Amino acid sequence: LSVRHDAFLLMKRTFFLTIGLVAAVAFSQAHAAKLNVVTTTTMVTDMVKEIGGDRVKVVGLMGPGVDPHLYKPASGDVVKLQRAKIIFYSGLMLEGRMTDLFFRMARAGKLVYAVTESIPEKDRLEPPEFAGHWDPHVWMDITAWSQCVDVVAEALAQYDSSDAAGY
C-alpha cells in the first residue's frame, strides 16, 4: 500500500509540475512576444498604449506631475532606453535635457521617434514667449496631436509588419 501511495504522490507531483511548466512557458512566450517600447511623457505613453494595445509592453519614464523640460534621465532610465526596441518621445524640445541622448541612441541604430515630427511647420505654434522655438505642448491642440498618432502607428507597423494592420 505504501508503494502505491508513494507512486500516486509522485505521479500527482509530476502532473502539477508539468502543468506549472507549461503555464510558465506559455506566459513567458506571451510576455516575450510583446514589443518592448519606452516612452517619455504620460501623454506619449497613453498614446502608444492605445495604439499598441496588447501587442506592446510600454514603459513610461515620466509619471504624472513630472516636468519634462527639467527631467534628467537617471542611469536606470538609460538602461530602460537601451533595452527598448522602440523609443517614442514628444519632441519639439519638450524633453530638452534628453534630446542629445535620443540623437546618440538613434545614431547607434536604436529606433527613436519624436511623435511631433509629422506636424507640418505651418500647423505648429510659435508663441512670442518661446523665443524662436515651437510650442511643444501640442497635446492641447487636438488637430496637432492627432497628427502624432500616425508616427506611432507607422513605426509600430514597420517594426512588427506581421501585425501591421493591428496598429
N, C-alpha and C positions, 0 to 999 in steps of 0.2 A: 504493500500500500504506500509506503514511504517513497519508493522509487517512482511509482506512478504520480504521486503528488509533486515530487521534485521535477519530473518531466513536464507535468502540466504547468508548473510555475515557470519553467524555462521557456516553454512554448508561448506562454502568456507574455513574458518579458520581451521575447523576440518579436512577437506580434506588435506590441506597443512601441518598441524601439524602431521597428520598420516603419510603422505609421508616422512616428515622430520625424524620422529621417526624410521620408517622402514629403511631409509637410514643410520641413525646413528647406529642402531643395526647391520645392515649388515657390515658397515665399522668397527665397534668395534670388531665384530666376526672375520672378515678377519685379522684385525690387531692383535687380541689376538691369532689367530691361528699360527702366525709366531713364530718361535723358537727364543728366546732372547739369543744372543751369544755376548760375549765380547772378543775382540782380543787386542793384544798389538801393534805391529808394522804395518806400512802400507802394507808391503809385506804379512803378515799373514792375515790382513783384506781383501786385494784384493783376496787372495786365497779362504777364507771362503765365501766371497760374490759370487765368481764364482761357487763354488761347491754347495752352499746352494740355490742360486737363490732366487726366490720369497718366498721360504719356511722359510727363516731366516731373522731376523732383526739383523744386525751386528752393534755393537758399537765399534769403534776403539779408544783406549785410546791415542795413539800417532799419531800426524799428521806428515806431511812431514817436514823434517828438524830437527826432534827431535832425539837426541842421546839416543838410548835405553840403552846403557851402563850406562848412568848417570841419567836416568829417575827415579824419585822418585814419587810414586803414591800419589796424594792428597786424602783427605778424600772423595771427590766426586767420585774418581776413585774406591775406596774401596766399596762404595755403589753400583756402577755400577757392580762391580765384584760379590758382594753378590746377586744382583738381577738376574744375568745371570743364565741360565740353563746350559750352557756350556762355558768354557773359553779355548781359544787357545792362546798359546804364542810360540815364536820361539824356545827357549831353548838353550842348549849349552852355558849357562851363558850370552847370549846376553842381557837379561833383568836382569842383575846381582843384582840390588837393589830390585827386585821384587820376586826373587826366593823363599825366606822364606815365603812370603805372599802366593804364589801359593801352597807351600807344606802344609801350615796351612789350606788353603781352601780345598785342596784335602783330608786331614785327617778329616776334618769336614763333608765330604760327597759330596762336590761340584765336578762336572765333570770337571777336569782340564787336558789339554793335551799340551805337548810340541810337536810341529809338527815335530821337527827334531829327535824325539825318534826312528823313523823307519829306520834311516840311519845306515847301518852297520858300525862298527868301522873301518873296512878295507877301507871304502869309505870316511871317514872323514879326513879332512886335519888338520895337526898339525904343523903349521909353527914355526920356532925357536923363533920368536918374541912373541909367545903366551905362552911360558914357561910352557909346560906341559898341556896346555888346547887345546881343539878342536877349530878350527876356526868356529865361529858361523855365519859367513856371507855366508851361504850355498845357498842363492837365486842367487848368482853369478855363481853357477855351476848347469846348467840345469839338469844334471843327478841326483845330490844330491837333488835338490829342488823338482824334480818330485816325489821323493820317499815320500815327505812330504804330498802329495795330499792324499795318502791312509789313513793317520792318521785322516785327517779331514773328508773324505768321510765315513770311518768306524764309527767314533764317531757319526756323524750326523745320519747315518743309524741305529745305535744301539739305539740311543735315540728316534728317530722318525721311528720306524720299519714299521709303516703303509705306509710310503713313501720311504722305504729303496732303492728301485730301482731308484728313482729320484736322489739320491745322487751318 
